Amino acid sequence: MTMSTKQKHPAGSVDGSFELSRYDLLLLTIPIPLVSGLLAGVIAPGPAVEELGAGALLAILLIAYGLFIDAPV
């Protein structure tokens, strides 16, 4: 007697299904604060370095969360 088990394929697999994991979503969100800081630096009248630095700080927090708090096993 054989047992059939349904295996979960990774995103973009051969069977045509496409599923994003939470780590894929985390990687997609990292550029958002960087681009937001860059746009704020272009629009705001002050120095762009401060706004870009704030966006970089938020991106670093997302990276630290993904590495140390909710790390992939």
PDB file of N, CA, C and O in Angstrom:
ATOM      1  N   MET A   1       0.839  -1.162   0.000  1.00  0.00           N
ATOM      2  CA  MET A   1       0.000   0.000   0.000  1.00  0.00           C
ATOM      3  C   MET A   1       0.896   1.242   0.000  1.00  0.00           C
ATOM      4  O   MET A   1       1.844   1.325   0.781  1.00  0.00           O
ATOM      5  N   THR A   2       0.605   2.176  -0.849  1.00  0.00           N
ATOM      6  CA  THR A   2       1.388   3.397  -0.920  1.00  0.00           C
ATOM      7  C   THR A   2       0.566   4.557  -0.393  1.00  0.00           C
ATOM      8  O   THR A   2      -0.651   4.617  -0.570  1.00  0.00           O
ATOM      9  N   MET A   3       1.251   5.458   0.247  1.00  0.00           N
ATOM     10  CA  MET A   3       0.594   6.662   0.757  1.00  0.00           C
ATOM     11  C   MET A   3       0.927   7.821  -0.147  1.00  0.00           C
ATOM     12  O   MET A   3       2.079   8.018  -0.532  1.00  0.00           O
ATOM     13  N   SER A   4      -0.078   8.574  -0.477  1.00  0.00           N
ATOM     14  CA  SER A   4       0.189   9.741  -1.305  1.00  0.00           C
ATOM     15  C   SER A   4       0.218  10.966  -0.405  1.00  0.00           C
ATOM     16  O   SER A   4      -0.680  11.183   0.408  1.00  0.00           O
ATOM     17  N   THR A   5       1.249  11.748  -0.564  1.00  0.00           N
ATOM     18  CA  THR A   5       1.367  12.987   0.198  1.00  0.00           C
ATOM     19  C   THR A   5       1.497  14.142  -0.776  1.00  0.00           C
ATOM     20  O   THR A   5       2.184  14.051  -1.793  1.00  0.00           O
ATOM     21  N   LYS A   6       0.834  15.204  -0.449  1.00  0.00           N
ATOM     22  CA  LYS A   6       0.902  16.394  -1.290  1.00  0.00           C
ATOM     23  C   LYS A   6       2.051  17.265  -0.792  1.00  0.00           C
ATOM     24  O   LYS A   6       2.055  17.698   0.360  1.00  0.00           O
ATOM     25  N   GLN A   7       3.010  17.514  -1.653  1.00  0.00           N
ATOM     26  CA  GLN A   7       4.159  18.320  -1.284  1.00  0.00           C
ATOM     27  C   GLN A   7       3.922  19.763  -1.702  1.00  0.00           C
ATOM     28  O   GLN A   7       3.338  20.048  -2.748  1.00  0.00           O
ATOM     29  N   LYS A   8       4.391  20.649  -0.860  1.00  0.00           N
ATOM     30  CA  LYS A   8       4.274  22.068  -1.154  1.00  0.00           C
ATOM     31  C   LYS A   8       5.483  22.510  -1.966  1.00  0.00           C
ATOM     32  O   LYS A   8       6.621  22.305  -1.544  1.00  0.00           O
ATOM     33  N   HIS A   9       5.250  23.109  -3.120  1.00  0.00           N
ATOM     34  CA  HIS A   9       6.329  23.553  -3.994  1.00  0.00           C
ATOM     35  C   HIS A   9       6.703  24.992  -3.668  1.00  0.00           C
ATOM     36  O   HIS A   9       5.859  25.760  -3.207  1.00  0.00           O
ATOM     37  N   PRO A  10       7.948  25.362  -3.898  1.00  0.00           N
ATOM     38  CA  PRO A  10       8.345  26.757  -3.670  1.00  0.00           C
ATOM     39  C   PRO A  10       7.680  27.697  -4.675  1.00  0.00           C
ATOM     40  O   PRO A  10       7.088  27.259  -5.661  1.00  0.00           O
ATOM     41  N   ALA A  11       7.789  28.983  -4.404  1.00  0.00           N
ATOM     42  CA  ALA A  11       7.169  29.995  -5.273  1.00  0.00           C
ATOM     43  C   ALA A  11       7.702  29.892  -6.695  1.00  0.00           C
ATOM     44  O   ALA A  11       8.905  29.735  -6.905  1.00  0.00           O
ATOM     45  N   GLY A  12       6.809  29.981  -7.663  1.00  0.00           N
ATOM     46  CA  GLY A  12       7.206  29.916  -9.058  1.00  0.00           C
ATOM     47  C   GLY A  12       7.626  28.524  -9.479  1.00  0.00           C
ATOM     48  O   GLY A  12       8.514  28.375 -10.318  1.00  0.00           O
ATOM     49  N   SER A  13       7.015  27.519  -8.922  1.00  0.00           N
ATOM     50  CA  SER A  13       7.433  26.151  -9.194  1.00  0.00           C
ATOM     51  C   SER A  13       6.876  25.650 -10.518  1.00  0.00           C
ATOM     52  O   SER A  13       6.186  26.373 -11.237  1.00  0.00           O
ATOM     53  N   VAL A  14       7.188  24.410 -10.818  1.00  0.00           N
ATOM     54  CA  VAL A  14       6.856  23.804 -12.106  1.00  0.00           C
ATOM     55  C   VAL A  14       5.348  23.675 -12.299  1.00  0.00           C
ATOM     56  O   VAL A  14       4.860  23.764 -13.425  1.00  0.00           O
ATOM     57  N   ASP A  15       4.609  23.466 -11.213  1.00  0.00           N
ATOM     58  CA  ASP A  15       3.180  23.243 -11.366  1.00  0.00           C
ATOM     59  C   ASP A  15       2.399  24.526 -11.657  1.00  0.00           C
ATOM     60  O   ASP A  15       1.182  24.468 -11.836  1.00  0.00           O
ATOM     61  N   GLY A  16       3.056  25.664 -11.707  1.00  0.00           N
ATOM     62  CA  GLY A  16       2.418  26.914 -12.103  1.00  0.00           C
ATOM     63  C   GLY A  16       1.877  27.738 -10.953  1.00  0.00           C
ATOM     64  O   GLY A  16       1.418  28.861 -11.163  1.00  0.00           O
ATOM     65  N   SER A  17       1.921  27.203  -9.734  1.00  0.00           N
ATOM     66  CA  SER A  17       1.422  27.977  -8.610  1.00  0.00           C
ATOM     67  C   SER A  17       2.463  29.016  -8.189  1.00  0.00           C
ATOM     68  O   SER A  17       3.666  28.823  -8.369  1.00  0.00           O
ATOM     69  N   PHE A  18       1.983  30.097  -7.636  1.00  0.00           N
ATOM     70  CA  PHE A  18       2.873  31.167  -7.198  1.00  0.00           C
ATOM     71  C   PHE A  18       2.410  31.595  -5.815  1.00  0.00           C
ATOM     72  O   PHE A  18       1.307  32.116  -5.653  1.00  0.00           O
ATOM     73  N   GLU A  19       3.257  31.374  -4.825  1.00  0.00           N
ATOM     74  CA  GLU A  19       2.908  31.694  -3.454  1.00  0.00           C
ATOM     75  C   GLU A  19       4.080  32.394  -2.792  1.00  0.00           C
ATOM     76  O   GLU A  19       5.204  31.894  -2.819  1.00  0.00           O
ATOM     77  N   LEU A  20       3.819  33.549  -2.197  1.00  0.00           N
ATOM     78  CA  LEU A  20       4.871  34.293  -1.518  1.00  0.00           C
ATOM     79  C   LEU A  20       4.907  33.914  -0.046  1.00  0.00           C
ATOM     80  O   LEU A  20       3.863  33.816   0.599  1.00  0.00           O
ATOM     81  N   SER A  21       6.095  33.702   0.482  1.00  0.00           N
ATOM     82  CA  SER A  21       6.232  33.431   1.906  1.00  0.00           C
ATOM     83  C   SER A  21       6.386  34.766   2.639  1.00  0.00           C
ATOM     84  O   SER A  21       6.489  35.823   2.018  1.00  0.00           O
ATOM     85  N   ARG A  22       6.399  34.694   3.953  1.00  0.00           N
ATOM     86  CA  ARG A  22       6.560  35.929   4.733  1.00  0.00           C
ATOM     87  C   ARG A  22       7.938  36.526   4.537  1.00  0.00           C
ATOM     88  O   ARG A  22       8.107  37.737   4.674  1.00  0.00           O
ATOM     89  N   TYR A  23       8.929  35.703   4.219  1.00  0.00           N
ATOM     90  CA  TYR A  23      10.277  36.216   3.983  1.00  0.00           C
ATOM     91  C   TYR A  23      10.385  36.897   2.622  1.00  0.00           C
ATOM     92  O   TYR A  23      11.143  37.853   2.460  1.00  0.00           O
ATOM     93  N   ASP A  24       9.628  36.405   1.646  1.00  0.00           N
ATOM     94  CA  ASP A  24       9.564  37.105   0.363  1.00  0.00           C
ATOM     95  C   ASP A  24       8.946  38.485   0.540  1.00  0.00           C
ATOM     96  O   ASP A  24       9.426  39.465  -0.030  1.00  0.00           O
ATOM     97  N   LEU A  25       7.892  38.556   1.323  1.00  0.00           N
ATOM     98  CA  LEU A  25       7.249  39.849   1.582  1.00  0.00           C
ATOM     99  C   LEU A  25       8.177  40.787   2.351  1.00  0.00           C
ATOM    100  O   LEU A  25       8.183  41.993   2.106  1.00  0.00           O
ATOM    101  N   LEU A  26       8.956  40.239   3.275  1.00  0.00           N
ATOM    102  CA  LEU A  26       9.916  41.070   3.999  1.00  0.00           C
ATOM    103  C   LEU A  26      10.966  41.643   3.057  1.00  0.00           C
ATOM    104  O   LEU A  26      11.328  42.814   3.166  1.00  0.00           O
ATOM    105  N   LEU A  27      11.453  40.824   2.136  1.00  0.00           N
ATOM    106  CA  LEU A  27      12.429  41.314   1.163  1.00  0.00           C
ATOM    107  C   LEU A  27      11.831  42.365   0.239  1.00  0.00           C
ATOM    108  O   LEU A  27      12.528  43.280  -0.200  1.00  0.00           O
ATOM    109  N   LEU A  28      10.547  42.240  -0.055  1.00  0.00           N
ATOM    110  CA  LEU A  28       9.890  43.238  -0.905  1.00  0.00           C
ATOM    111  C   LEU A  28       9.661  44.560  -0.172  1.00  0.00           C
ATOM    112  O   LEU A  28       9.589  45.609  -0.810  1.00  0.00           O
ATOM    113  N   THR A  29       9.547  44.525   1.160  1.00  0.00           N
ATOM    114  CA  THR A  29       9.272  45.751   1.905  1.00  0.00           C
ATOM    115  C   THR A  29      10.532  46.540   2.262  1.00  0.00           C
ATOM    116  O   THR A  29      10.428  47.716   2.609  1.00  0.00           O
ATOM    117  N   ILE A  30      11.702  45.938   2.189  1.00  0.00           N
ATOM    118  CA  ILE A  30      12.934  46.639   2.580  1.00  0.00           C
ATOM    119  C   ILE A  30      13.197  47.889   1.733  1.00  0.00           C
ATOM    120  O   ILE A  30      13.608  48.900   2.303  1.00  0.00           O
ATOM    121  N   PRO A  31      12.989  47.889   0.407  1.00  0.00           N
ATOM    122  CA  PRO A  31      13.256  49.111  -0.359  1.00  0.00           C
ATOM    123  C   PRO A  31      12.250  50.243  -0.125  1.00  0.00           C
ATOM    124  O   PRO A  31      12.538  51.389  -0.469  1.00  0.00           O
ATOM    125  N   ILE A  32      11.103  49.957   0.440  1.00  0.00           N
ATOM    126  CA  ILE A  32      10.063  50.987   0.608  1.00  0.00           C
ATOM    127  C   ILE A  32      10.540  52.156   1.474  1.00  0.00           C
ATOM    128  O   ILE A  32      10.387  53.300   1.046  1.00  0.00           O
ATOM    129  N   PRO A  33      11.111  51.939   2.670  1.00  0.00           N
ATOM    130  CA  PRO A  33      11.586  53.098   3.433  1.00  0.00           C
ATOM    131  C   PRO A  33      12.759  53.816   2.767  1.00  0.00           C
ATOM    132  O   PRO A  33      12.914  55.028   2.924  1.00  0.00           O
ATOM    133  N   LEU A  34      13.586  53.077   2.024  1.00  0.00           N
ATOM    134  CA  LEU A  34      14.703  53.730   1.330  1.00  0.00           C
ATOM    135  C   LEU A  34      14.200  54.678   0.238  1.00  0.00           C
ATOM    136  O   LEU A  34      14.677  55.808   0.123  1.00  0.00           O
ATOM    137  N   VAL A  35      13.252  54.222  -0.549  1.00  0.00           N
ATOM    138  CA  VAL A  35      12.701  55.055  -1.612  1.00  0.00           C
ATOM    139  C   VAL A  35      11.905  56.220  -1.016  1.00  0.00           C
ATOM    140  O   VAL A  35      11.949  57.339  -1.529  1.00  0.00           O
ATOM    141  N   SER A  36      11.178  55.947   0.068  1.00  0.00           N
ATOM    142  CA  SER A  36      10.424  57.019   0.726  1.00  0.00           C
ATOM    143  C   SER A  36      11.355  58.095   1.269  1.00  0.00           C
ATOM    144  O   SER A  36      11.072  59.286   1.140  1.00  0.00           O
ATOM    145  N   GLY A  37      12.464  57.680   1.875  1.00  0.00           N
ATOM    146  CA  GLY A  37      13.435  58.655   2.377  1.00  0.00           C
ATOM    147  C   GLY A  37      14.067  59.449   1.252  1.00  0.00           C
ATOM    148  O   GLY A  37      14.304  60.648   1.394  1.00  0.00           O
ATOM    149  N   LEU A  38      14.342  58.791   0.134  1.00  0.00           N
ATOM    150  CA  LEU A  38      14.915  59.482  -1.017  1.00  0.00           C
ATOM    151  C   LEU A  38      13.933  60.506  -1.582  1.00  0.00           C
ATOM    152  O   LEU A  38      14.318  61.634  -1.891  1.00  0.00           O
ATOM    153  N   LEU A  39      12.672  60.114  -1.717  1.00  0.00           N
ATOM    154  CA  LEU A  39      11.661  61.055  -2.217  1.00  0.00           C
ATOM    155  C   LEU A  39      11.452  62.216  -1.250  1.00  0.00           C
ATOM    156  O   LEU A  39      11.294  63.360  -1.676  1.00  0.00           O
ATOM    157  N   ALA A  40      11.451  61.926   0.051  1.00  0.00           N
ATOM    158  CA  ALA A  40      11.313  63.000   1.033  1.00  0.00           C
ATOM    159  C   ALA A  40      12.505  63.947   0.969  1.00  0.00           C
ATOM    160  O   ALA A  40      12.352  65.155   1.149  1.00  0.00           O
ATOM    161  N   GLY A  41      13.692  63.402   0.715  1.00  0.00           N
ATOM    162  CA  GLY A  41      14.877  64.247   0.601  1.00  0.00           C
ATOM    163  C   GLY A  41      14.842  65.143  -0.618  1.00  0.00           C
ATOM    164  O   GLY A  41      15.358  66.260  -0.592  1.00  0.00           O
ATOM    165  N   VAL A  42      14.228  64.650  -1.695  1.00  0.00           N
ATOM    166  CA  VAL A  42      14.123  65.461  -2.914  1.00  0.00           C
ATOM    167  C   VAL A  42      13.060  66.541  -2.752  1.00  0.00           C
ATOM    168  O   VAL A  42      13.238  67.668  -3.214  1.00  0.00           O
ATOM    169  N   ILE A  43      11.966  66.199  -2.104  1.00  0.00           N
ATOM    170  CA  ILE A  43      10.839  67.133  -1.975  1.00  0.00           C
ATOM    171  C   ILE A  43      11.080  68.166  -0.879  1.00  0.00           C
ATOM    172  O   ILE A  43      10.763  69.342  -1.057  1.00  0.00           O
ATOM    173  N   ALA A  44      11.640  67.738   0.254  1.00  0.00           N
ATOM    174  CA  ALA A  44      11.828  68.637   1.399  1.00  0.00           C
ATOM    175  C   ALA A  44      12.920  69.667   1.100  1.00  0.00           C
ATOM    176  O   ALA A  44      13.858  69.383   0.355  1.00  0.00           O
ATOM    177  N   PRO A  45      12.795  70.868   1.686  1.00  0.00           N
ATOM    178  CA  PRO A  45      13.790  71.907   1.415  1.00  0.00           C
ATOM    179  C   PRO A  45      15.119  71.710   2.134  1.00  0.00           C
ATOM    180  O   PRO A  45      16.107  72.342   1.762  1.00  0.00           O
ATOM    181  N   GLY A  46      15.175  70.856   3.148  1.00  0.00           N
ATOM    182  CA  GLY A  46      16.403  70.660   3.915  1.00  0.00           C
ATOM    183  C   GLY A  46      17.360  69.700   3.226  1.00  0.00           C
ATOM    184  O   GLY A  46      17.153  69.317   2.074  1.00  0.00           O
ATOM    185  N   PRO A  47      18.407  69.317   3.942  1.00  0.00           N
ATOM    186  CA  PRO A  47      19.382  68.378   3.367  1.00  0.00           C
ATOM    187  C   PRO A  47      18.768  66.993   3.175  1.00  0.00           C
ATOM    188  O   PRO A  47      18.051  66.490   4.040  1.00  0.00           O
ATOM    189  N   ALA A  48      19.058  66.398   2.045  1.00  0.00           N
ATOM    190  CA  ALA A  48      18.482  65.099   1.701  1.00  0.00           C
ATOM    191  C   ALA A  48      19.101  63.966   2.507  1.00  0.00           C
ATOM    192  O   ALA A  48      18.522  62.883   2.594  1.00  0.00           O
ATOM    193  N   VAL A  49      20.257  64.199   3.091  1.00  0.00           N
ATOM    194  CA  VAL A  49      20.945  63.149   3.832  1.00  0.00           C
ATOM    195  C   VAL A  49      20.146  62.715   5.060  1.00  0.00           C
ATOM    196  O   VAL A  49      20.135  61.535   5.408  1.00  0.00           O
ATOM    197  N   GLU A  50      19.485  63.657   5.712  1.00  0.00           N
ATOM    198  CA  GLU A  50      18.728  63.328   6.914  1.00  0.00           C
ATOM    199  C   GLU A  50      17.539  62.427   6.593  1.00  0.00           C
ATOM    200  O   GLU A  50      17.298  61.445   7.295  1.00  0.00           O
ATOM    201  N   GLU A  51      16.810  62.747   5.559  1.00  0.00           N
ATOM    202  CA  GLU A  51      15.651  61.940   5.191  1.00  0.00           C
ATOM    203  C   GLU A  51      16.069  60.563   4.696  1.00  0.00           C
ATOM    204  O   GLU A  51      15.435  59.563   5.033  1.00  0.00           O
ATOM    205  N   LEU A  52      17.122  60.504   3.905  1.00  0.00           N
ATOM    206  CA  LEU A  52      17.621  59.219   3.421  1.00  0.00           C
ATOM    207  C   LEU A  52      18.154  58.388   4.585  1.00  0.00           C
ATOM    208  O   LEU A  52      18.004  57.166   4.593  1.00  0.00           O
ATOM    209  N   GLY A  53      18.773  59.039   5.562  1.00  0.00           N
ATOM    210  CA  GLY A  53      19.251  58.332   6.754  1.00  0.00           C
ATOM    211  C   GLY A  53      18.103  57.753   7.568  1.00  0.00           C
ATOM    212  O   GLY A  53      18.205  56.643   8.090  1.00  0.00           O
ATOM    213  N   ALA A  54      17.017  58.499   7.674  1.00  0.00           N
ATOM    214  CA  ALA A  54      15.845  57.983   8.395  1.00  0.00           C
ATOM    215  C   ALA A  54      15.254  56.778   7.670  1.00  0.00           C
ATOM    216  O   ALA A  54      14.854  55.804   8.308  1.00  0.00           O
ATOM    217  N   GLY A  55      15.198  56.839   6.349  1.00  0.00           N
ATOM    218  CA  GLY A  55      14.709  55.693   5.584  1.00  0.00           C
ATOM    219  C   GLY A  55      15.629  54.498   5.722  1.00  0.00           C
ATOM    220  O   GLY A  55      15.165  53.360   5.805  1.00  0.00           O
ATOM    221  N   ALA A  56      16.939  54.748   5.749  1.00  0.00           N
ATOM    222  CA  ALA A  56      17.905  53.656   5.917  1.00  0.00           C
ATOM    223  C   ALA A  56      17.778  53.026   7.301  1.00  0.00           C
ATOM    224  O   ALA A  56      17.921  51.812   7.443  1.00  0.00           O
ATOM    225  N   LEU A  57      17.513  53.837   8.315  1.00  0.00           N
ATOM    226  CA  LEU A  57      17.330  53.310   9.661  1.00  0.00           C
ATOM    227  C   LEU A  57      16.117  52.377   9.716  1.00  0.00           C
ATOM    228  O   LEU A  57      16.176  51.316  10.337  1.00  0.00           O
ATOM    229  N   LEU A  58      15.036  52.767   9.076  1.00  0.00           N
ATOM    230  CA  LEU A  58      13.852  51.899   9.035  1.00  0.00           C
ATOM    231  C   LEU A  58      14.137  50.609   8.266  1.00  0.00           C
ATOM    232  O   LEU A  58      13.671  49.539   8.658  1.00  0.00           O
ATOM    233  N   ALA A  59      14.892  50.705   7.184  1.00  0.00           N
ATOM    234  CA  ALA A  59      15.245  49.505   6.426  1.00  0.00           C
ATOM    235  C   ALA A  59      16.139  48.592   7.259  1.00  0.00           C
ATOM    236  O   ALA A  59      16.000  47.371   7.190  1.00  0.00           O
ATOM    237  N   ILE A  60      17.049  49.158   8.041  1.00  0.00           N
ATOM    238  CA  ILE A  60      17.908  48.354   8.908  1.00  0.00           C
ATOM    239  C   ILE A  60      17.081  47.647   9.967  1.00  0.00           C
ATOM    240  O   ILE A  60      17.370  46.502  10.313  1.00  0.00           O
ATOM    241  N   LEU A  61      16.053  48.314  10.488  1.00  0.00           N
ATOM    242  CA  LEU A  61      15.175  47.667  11.466  1.00  0.00           C
ATOM    243  C   LEU A  61      14.440  46.480  10.851  1.00  0.00           C
ATOM    244  O   LEU A  61      14.277  45.450  11.504  1.00  0.00           O
ATOM    245  N   LEU A  62      13.997  46.613   9.608  1.00  0.00           N
ATOM    246  CA  LEU A  62      13.352  45.486   8.929  1.00  0.00           C
ATOM    247  C   LEU A  62      14.328  44.332   8.718  1.00  0.00           C
ATOM    248  O   LEU A  62      13.969  43.169   8.903  1.00  0.00           O
ATOM    249  N   ILE A  63      15.546  44.649   8.338  1.00  0.00           N
ATOM    250  CA  ILE A  63      16.553  43.607   8.135  1.00  0.00           C
ATOM    251  C   ILE A  63      16.874  42.914   9.461  1.00  0.00           C
ATOM    252  O   ILE A  63      16.980  41.688   9.505  1.00  0.00           O
ATOM    253  N   ALA A  64      17.030  43.685  10.539  1.00  0.00           N
ATOM    254  CA  ALA A  64      17.312  43.101  11.849  1.00  0.00           C
ATOM    255  C   ALA A  64      16.156  42.213  12.307  1.00  0.00           C
ATOM    256  O   ALA A  64      16.381  41.158  12.900  1.00  0.00           O
ATOM    257  N   TYR A  65      14.935  42.633  12.038  1.00  0.00           N
ATOM    258  CA  TYR A  65      13.778  41.804  12.390  1.00  0.00           C
ATOM    259  C   TYR A  65      13.831  40.475  11.644  1.00  0.00           C
ATOM    260  O   TYR A  65      13.600  39.419  12.234  1.00  0.00           O
ATOM    261  N   GLY A  66      14.132  40.524  10.360  1.00  0.00           N
ATOM    262  CA  GLY A  66      14.186  39.315   9.563  1.00  0.00           C
ATOM    263  C   GLY A  66      15.341  38.400   9.926  1.00  0.00           C
ATOM    264  O   GLY A  66      15.247  37.185   9.751  1.00  0.00           O
ATOM    265  N   LEU A  67      16.423  38.963  10.426  1.00  0.00           N
ATOM    266  CA  LEU A  67      17.589  38.143  10.774  1.00  0.00           C
ATOM    267  C   LEU A  67      17.557  37.600  12.189  1.00  0.00           C
ATOM    268  O   LEU A  67      17.935  36.451  12.418  1.00  0.00           O
ATOM    269  N   PHE A  68      17.109  38.413  13.151  1.00  0.00           N
ATOM    270  CA  PHE A  68      17.262  38.048  14.552  1.00  0.00           C
ATOM    271  C   PHE A  68      15.967  37.714  15.271  1.00  0.00           C
ATOM    272  O   PHE A  68      15.976  36.885  16.181  1.00  0.00           O
ATOM    273  N   ILE A  69      14.868  38.324  14.899  1.00  0.00           N
ATOM    274  CA  ILE A  69      13.614  38.092  15.625  1.00  0.00           C
ATOM    275  C   ILE A  69      12.795  36.979  14.977  1.00  0.00           C
ATOM    276  O   ILE A  69      12.347  36.060  15.663  1.00  0.00           O
ATOM    277  N   ASP A  70      12.600  37.054  13.684  1.00  0.00           N
ATOM    278  CA  ASP A  70      11.808  36.053  12.971  1.00  0.00           C
ATOM    279  C   ASP A  70      12.677  35.425  11.888  1.00  0.00           C
ATOM    280  O   ASP A  70      12.360  35.487  10.700  1.00  0.00           O
ATOM    281  N   ALA A  71      13.762  34.828  12.317  1.00  0.00           N
ATOM    282  CA  ALA A  71      14.746  34.283  11.376  1.00  0.00           C
ATOM    283  C   ALA A  71      14.228  33.020  10.698  1.00  0.00           C
ATOM    284  O   ALA A  71      13.526  32.217  11.312  1.00  0.00           O
ATOM    285  N   PRO A  72      14.584  32.853   9.423  1.00  0.00           N
ATOM    286  CA  PRO A  72      14.223  31.604   8.761  1.00  0.00           C
ATOM    287  C   PRO A  72      15.059  30.457   9.329  1.00  0.00           C
ATOM    288  O   PRO A  72      16.227  30.629   9.677  1.00  0.00           O
ATOM    289  N   VAL A  73      14.453  29.326   9.409  1.00  0.00           N
ATOM    290  CA  VAL A  73      15.148  28.176  10.010  1.00  0.00           C
ATOM    291  C   VAL A  73      15.889  27.409   8.950  1.00  0.00           C
ATOM    292  O   VAL A  73      16.537  26.407   9.252  1.00  0.00           O
TER     293      VAL A  73
END
